[in-house]
Structure formats: structure tokens, C-alpha cells
Amino acid sequence: AHDSLDDFPTQPWATRALCEHVLQPPVASLRGRFAWEPACNRGHMAEPLREYFFGVMATDIHDYGYQYHERTVDFLFPGNVPAVEVDWIITNPPFKVSTDFVLKALDLAGTGVAMFVRAAWLEGVDRYERIFSKHPPTQISYFVERVPLHKGRWEPDGDTMTAYIWLTWIKGAQPQAPFWIPPGCRDRLTKPDDAARFGAPEAPEDAA
């Protein structure tokens, strides 16, 4: 249904790969920055962001029980703006409203926007006319390793046929050549305590 929750938690290592390989190496430069994760779900992306940023505001339209979930609010609701200055807006946007998520994030973020989306998201006349023709991304970052997403849960050993990428916009920066996130990130950036932090996988379901 159009109004159903788009519940596909992001692999924590994929967000760490963003911070370590895409945003601002060396990562120490992120320590003084503030990020907003507006579709925080159970914290699979917000928690890794907290490892790199000075502060992270986590919100969502639904309360999934994440301990640092600050507000249950619709990111796209008119007038919904952060109470503090936000440097970065970083999220895995709900697919059905992802274009609107990007446009609002570009309007609100002080430094930049990073969106975890399917590689096929680069296609489509509507997104071209509303986003890419006016706001070309600063960088398109392809994962050499696939990032498996599963409905309703984190599956650390999962697999997928779908390719995902990071799209980043940095205000005032010119578009750069595409970037490949190197192999080995899945093993190197998955931490031993991730299972305790994000929960054991549930019964298998279809991957995204």
C-alpha cells in the first residue's frame, strides 16, 4: 500500500563505509558535525553515525523502539524543520517518497546530504526533472560488495540481487567522477558487538 511502512533496515557496515570512504576522510573531520537521520527505523544507520559525528538526531514517522529515537514525526510534514543547525542529513529514504526526501533534505542541510538508494534510482524522468537536472549529486558511490536489505529485520549474512549506492550532495562542490567503495568493507566494518546492538536475525524473508 502507498501508505505502508517501508521497513528495510540498512546494514550498519554500509553507513560506516560512507563515513570512512565517501564523506570526509580522514574521519576525524566529522567529529564536530551534526547529522539528522530522519528515517531512523531501529537505529541501524543512526547508531553507526553516532560513532563518527558529534551528534545525531534520530526521527521517524513510526516508533520502532530505537532508544535514541527523539521524535515520531513525518519528515515531509510542512513546517517540520530541525530545532538546531544540521550539517548533514543522511538516511535510507522510504522508496515511495524518496524524491521528496531528497528535495527537502537539500533544502535543510547546511553542509550536505547522503542518501542510500538503489542504483536504479538514478533512472527515471521524474527524478531527472525534479532533482538531477537542477541538483546533480556531488558524488555517486558504488558498492563493490552488495549490501543486502531484508524486510523488517537486519540479516548480517544475507544476500541480494539488488545493487545499492550512496548519493551525496555537498553544497558548493562541483560534481565529481563516480567512486567505488572498495571490497572488504563488509568484513572490516562489521563490528563484533553489532549482533547485540541490532538484534539477532529473525525468520528469513525476501530480500530487497
Salt bridges, closest charged atoms under 4 A:
ASP7 OD1 - ARG42 NH1 2.82
GLU20 OE1 - ARG188 NH1 3.24
GLU47 OE2 - ARG50 NE 3.31
GLU47 OE1 - ARG197 NH2 3.08
GLU51 OE1 - ARG16 NE 2.95
GLU51 OE1 - LYS191 NZ 3.26
GLU51 OE2 - ARG197 NH1 2.89
ASP63 OD1 - HIS69 ND1 3.58
ASP87 OD1 - ARG33 NH1 3.73
ASP100 OD1 - ARG130 NH2 2.59
ASP126 OD2 - ARG130 NH1 3.78
GLU155 OE1 - ARG153 NE 3.21
ASP194 OD2 - ARG16 NH1 2.93
ASP194 OD1 - ARG197 NH1 3.98
